Amino acid sequence: MKRALPGIALALLIFAIPACTPERAMDFGPDQEVTAPPDDQLSVEIMRDFDGKQFVLGHNDREAEVRLAGWPPERHVLIPFWLGVNPLYPNFLRPHVGRIYVISEAVLVRPLGNSEYLIRAGSTMFKSDTLFETRHTRYADSGKLLPMVVRFVGTRVITVPKDAPETGTVTEKVPVLREVSLPMQTEEKLPGYARFELQSRT
């Protein structure tokens, strides 16, 4: 009987996969982005304290352990990592619109204009196209992104060029992440990471 269980589980998975489409995975309700501030006190404080500032990331691999450079070592805030939206398992660790996350696994693909970039972000195993809105930084090239505090503000349908060598465009519904903090503080420039500069404020 024990040997039969893995086979049964596999069969159930095969039958379940067709119902788990990207459209279902990206169904977060009305296609509109959140503009109102968070409604929980911790998120309000994170939005305020980390806005446009660098931070130090701890070594906790379950939740992001973040603190501002001026904080004592024992003081920190725990923020969930952004694991993306998995089209095969849309309810697994599903993100919540309006919540604060830390991107730790992301690659900048190309700029889209108006301080928006196409990135691929998520877990180590699964990264999906994502729209990244910056408020403090401007990126000069592609490459890996340093960890940063972001807010998941909704979804949007975008049309972007396909990756070379393919030609043409692809239209897809993607999550939208809005920049809160500056990229994580580092001692030196890291190879392979996208170069950025601060946007001038007028």
Secondary structure, 3 states (H helix, E strand, C coil): CCCHHHHHHHHHHHHHHHHCCHHHHCCCCCCCCCCCCCCCHHHHHHHHHCCCCCEEECCCCCCEEEEECCCCCCCCEEECECCCCCCCCCCCCCCCCCCEEEECCEEEEEEEECCEEEEEEECCCCEEEEEEECCCEEECCCEECCCEEEEEEEEEEEEEECCCCCCCEEEEEEEEEEECCCCCCCCCCCCCECCEEECCCC
